[in-house]
Amino acid sequence: MKNPISKLSKAIVFVASLAFVAALFLPFWRIDLVAPQYPEGLVMKIYANKLGGNVDIINGLNHYIGMREIHEKDFLEFKVLPYLMILLALVGLVVVFSNRRSFLVFHFILFLVISCTAMIDFYRWEYDYGHNLNPEAAIRVPGMAYQPPLIGYKKLLNFEAYSQPDYGGWVFIIAGLLLAVAMIVELRQAKKKSKAVVTAAAILVFALPLSSCTKKPQPIAYGKDGCTYCKMTIMDNRFACEIVSKTGKAYKFDDLQCMHQAIKSGLVTQEQVYGVYVSTFTADHQFVDANKSFMLASKDLNSPMGGNIATFVSEDSFNHYLKEMNGTATNWKEINQ
């Protein structure tokens, strides 16, 4: 048989397959909330197919600040994730019984793809959940967003939020580490036979996650992050903007004027720039490509550093504010001259 795997690797993959099945019945992730009025804390537990913990209480609190209610039926992921977990377990068994190294490589890549996609999807949900607020909410803080941390700690008004893997998440991570160990064992075995095999396997294993990395704007922590140029704290999400370098570094600014001056002064050179992104003036204040947006200049805007330029992704919104504010149309090319 061509390129068989060792007994040790087969045993490791078999244990990893059992771990994927076990993770189905355990909470994957948890978000803990602690505040003076809830010293014992509130928790939301996320399973592969359901929610647990104090979801009803959290929904009641979030209603006051305009966050929509969380319901299991709104998550397509709960229908898909259990099947993906079973798929990982079944592919692991195929690796064990087929005894082929190429299937092990495929199994590890599949784990990486599912893991990265899940984290990206979770971040996307958190961003939308924390930014898409009801404008008629009882409590409104201009420029404030309530996006929970992807992982780690974050202060949200008087609540301290902690986001981290739960038991099932750690079991899933351990299963992935076991697959990585099996890959290392097999790569060492292959090295004894041919350096060319090692190189090909390494490229195959790591090319996919590397190729999926994209250079994109990073979320701004309003009220905490400082402007790269003027060093002032970024507060207003209607005028924030970013430069993303060719190496993926994000330079954050509180105003288009600051971003323009950063380039003009050489703080960030044109050769470094991969993309320029601006926050939309209306809607969910998403970052859009500065070169593909509609920009309005008006003294009525009163932006943080006097740039007085608003950005719109919709031409209808742009035309509405163009008339309302008696402004003029402009674009990033004109501003950055």
GIFENSUL-V316323 format. One record per run of one state. SS is the DSSP state (a for helix, b for strand, c for the rest). FROM is the first residue (numbers start at 1). LEN is the number of residues. Records with the same first field share a line. If there is no record, write none. Layout:
SS = FROM-LEN / FROM-LEN
This chain:
c = 1-6 / 24-5 / 36-2 / 47-4 / 54-1 / 64-8 / 75-2 / 99-2 / 132-20 / 157-2 / 166-1 / 194-1 / 213-13 / 227-6 / 234-7 / 246-4 / 254-2 / 265-5 / 280-7 / 293-1 / 298-1 / 302-7 / 313-2 / 325-3 / 331-1 / 336-2
a = 7-17 / 55-9 / 72-3 / 77-22 / 101-31 / 167-27 / 195-18 / 256-9 / 270-3 / 290-3 / 299-3 / 315-10 / 332-4
b = 29-7 / 38-9 / 51-3 / 152-5 / 159-7 / 226-1 / 233-1 / 241-5 / 250-4 / 273-7 / 287-3 / 294-4 / 309-4 / 328-3
